[in-house]
Amino acid sequence: MGNDRDPQARLIVYLHGFRSSPNSSKAKLTAEAVQVQIDKGKAIDWFCPQLPPSPQLAMDNVIQRIERSTAPHLTVIGSSLGGFYATYLGERYAQRHCKVILLNPAVRAARELAPYVGTLTTYDSDEPFEWRADYVEQLKAQQIEQITKPERYFLIAAKGDELLDWHEMVAHYPGAKQLVLEGSDHGLSDYPDYLKEVLQFACF
């Protein structure tokens, strides 16, 4: 999608959560909203990959795609584990003024996912995959303790998140634009209500 040779062009990367995929409802809704902007003439290149289980390989693949892009502007949107990855990329590309949008991010992904070591399946497939102990170590290596240039970050955190602590999310992104939702849930089932604000931050 889009034309990344335009001086106003932007690469938008969407990163799904643990055991999720580009077929998640938030990923598809965001892709549709981005396509509307492209149809209006905005130069956007959309990238929403299926992330491999290995965090190191996942980031290597995404970094390769970012490095290939000639778009001068970059936005990374991440949900849950994808939010953890988005924070890592946001700091890696801080000098490119990378914008980062976080949807109920996993602030301490290694801690959260250590109990899941073993054979798992994705939410939309019966295809098994191995979540390995060394993947947890890879997450530890990607941990960002403190963000820089918080004005580049937009956090959406749900008080009703049944898996992750919204207090921790808020504390980890001080100074960022924050939208703390009363209720909702980990999957942000009311995401369509906030999609316009997400796109505004992502694209402008």
N, C-alpha and C positions, 0 to 999 in steps of 0.2 A: 504494500500500500504506500502511496505517497511518493514524493519526489525529494530525496534527501540532498539534492544539489542546490536547492533554493537557499539563499542566505538566511531566510527565516525558518527553514525546515527544522523539524524536531523528530528525533527518534523517541518513541514511547515504548517502553518495555514493561510488560505485565508478567509478574511472577506469582504462580499459584502456590497454594499451601501444601502441607505434608499430606501425602496420599491423595492429592487432588490432581487436576489436569487443566489444560486449556478449555476443556468442556464445562468447567464450573460455571454456575450462573453469573457470578460477578465478572469473570473473564469475558464471557460472551456478551453481557450487557455493556461492558466497557468497550469491547471491540465494535459493537453496533454504534455506540455514541461517537467513537472516534471516526468511524466511517462516515457519519453524518458531517463531521467537520471536514473530512477529505472531500466529500461531495460538494461542499461549499467553497472549495478551492484552497483549503489550508494544506500546507505541505507537511504531511505527517507520514512517517514510516512506522508501522505497527509491528511489534515483535512479541509474540506470546508463545514461548516454547514449552514443550513437555520436558520438565526438568528430570534428569536422572537422579537416582537415590543418592549418589555420592555428592555431598556438598561441594567438594573441591572440583569435581568434574562439572557440576551444574554451573558454578561460577566461571570456570574456564570457558565453557561454551558461550555463556552470555557475554563475557568480556571480549571474546573473539568477535561476536556480532557487533558489539558496540565499537570496537576498534576498526571494523570494516566500514562503518557508517561515516559518511562525510557531512552528516547533519550537524550544524553547529550547536544545536540545543538538544538536551537530553532530559527525559523524565522517566523515573522508574516507579512503578506502582507494585506494591507487594501485599499479599494477604497472608496472615499468620506466619508460617515459616518463610513465605515469600517476602514478608515485611522485614524479617531478620536479614535476608539476603539483600533487600533493597537498601537497608541501612549500610551494609557493608559496601555496596556499590556507590551509594551516595557519598560516602567518605572517600572512596577511591577516586571518584570523579568530582571531588569538591571544586577543583580548579576550573572545571567546565561548568560550574554553577548548576550541577545536576539537581533537578527537583525530585523530591521523594515523597510519595504518598503511601501512607501506612494504614492498612485495614486490619484492625485487631492484631498487631504484630506480635510475634514471639520474641520478647526482649532477651530472654536467656534460652535460646533454642537447645543448646546442649543439655541443660538441666531438664527441660520439658520433654525431650525425646529420648533420653537415656533409658527410660523404662520400656521402650518399644523395641529394643533390639531383638531381632528374630525375623521370621517369615511373615509378611503382611500382604495385603492386597490393596489396590487403589479403590476409591469410593465408587468409581463408575466402571469398574472392570473386575473380573475374577482372576486377572493375571497376577500371579504372585511375584513378589520381589523381596530381596533380603535387605533389612535395615541392620547394618553392622556396627559393632562397637567402635571401629576405627572411623566411621562416619560421625559419631558423636565427638571424637577427637578433632575431626576436621571442623566441626562447628565451633569448638572452643577456639580454634585458630582464627576463625572469622569474627569473633566477638568484638563489637565496638563498644567501648566503655563510655565514651562521651562523644556526642555529635559536635560538629563545628558548623558555623553559619546556620543556626536553627531556622532562620527565615526561609530556608530552602525546603523545609519539612512541613508536611500536613498530616496530622494524626487523626484518624477516626477510631475512637475507642468506645466499646459498648459496656456499660455497667452490667448488662445482663449476660456478658460472655461467660459461658459455662465451663470453658477450658483454661482461659488465661486471665490474669488479674489486671483489670484496667488501671488500678492505682500504679502498678509497676510501669505500665505503658506511659502514663502521664508523667511520671517522675523521670523516665528515661529520655524524654524529648522536651526538656525545659526550653521555653522561649519559642517553640514551634507553634504554628497555627494548630489549634486543637479543637476538635468537635467531639465532646463527650456525650454519648447518647444515654438517656434514661432507658433502661430495659434493653431491647433488641437481643442479639445472641451472637455466638462466635462467628457464624456464617453471614452475619449482617443480612438477615432476610428482608430488611427494609432498605437495602442498598439503593434501589431505584430512587428513593426520596433524596439521596445525597449525591447522585451521579452528576447532576449539573454542576455542583460545587467542585466535585472531583475534576471534571473536565476543565472547568475554569482555571483551576490551579495548575493542571497539567499542561495546558496549551497556551496560556497567555502570560 
